[in-house]
């Protein structure tokens, strides 16, 4: 079964979308390999230009699951899981509350596209401005579930997991490797919850699931290449290019939603 059959497109157009998916997931995996994040953000942003956001989110499921399992592997992940438990519960509740938004059951595609664009712009500006927040450990018990709930709602509307979870995790004062694993844990749980939501909304059908499985290969290849490059380039320069590109893409999506 062609993974794009559900779009009712001609074979030529479907092949073009398959090629686009291969390029997008290679690029997204490459960025994740270099800076430890960015796969869902780039994949949703670029694929949503050519297909419905729900379809793009469905194709994202398998690559996101596998690459995040890869990312969290190592010592200390269970302690981080316990520390982030209330945030993760909040993410799941937020996605459940927004069930149907990406599949169009809770609003029009223009609203969903605008939400994705706003999330990308916000994330890019935080990165370019190098905003560094600090969270006092005594505030984590009540702040974590709120941040998780907000992240879940943004994810339900846009398919992007980063706002406000990534700035919050950066503000916890985690070590470099701890932060990488914490991001992977947050993205992994978000992916699983989003997959359940998409499946209940009918977006994660067999064709999309096969397409997601196919997308895994270019994502893994891109991630391996990104990890190789990470040892040979200045991460700060790459991050500036990355966030500038996200700003342009997010702005485009917001403007497109207004037309």
Number of C-alpha atoms within 10 A of each C-alpha: 9 14 22 21 13 13 11 9 12 11 12 9 12 17 15 12 18 18 11 15 25 18 17 23 30 26 23 27 33 28 26 27 26 25 17 22 23 23 28 24 22 24 26 29 26 20 21 19 15 13 14 18 25 28 26 25 29 25 30 30 26 22 24 26 20 14 23 25 14 13 21 23 12 11 11 13 16 12 10 17 16 11 15 21 17 21 27 28 19 22 33 27 20 25 28 18 15 20 23 21 26 30 25 18 12 14 13 12 18 16 19 27 27 22 23 28 27 20 26 29 24 16 21 23 15 13 19 15 10 10 11 11 12 12 14 10 10 8 9 17 14 11 16 23 21 19 25 29 25 21 29 34 26 25 30 32 28 28 31 30 27 25 21 19 23 19 18 19 22 20 16 15 15 14 10 10 14 18 20 19 26 24 22 24 23 25 27 23 18 30 27 16 23 28 22 18 24 24 14 14 18 12 24 23 17 13 18 25 19 18 23 24 16 18 24 24 16 21 32 23 16 24 25 18 19 23 18 14 16 18 10 10 11 11 14 10 9 15 17 16 13 18 21 17 16 26 22 14 20 26 17 17 24 22 12 14 16 10 6
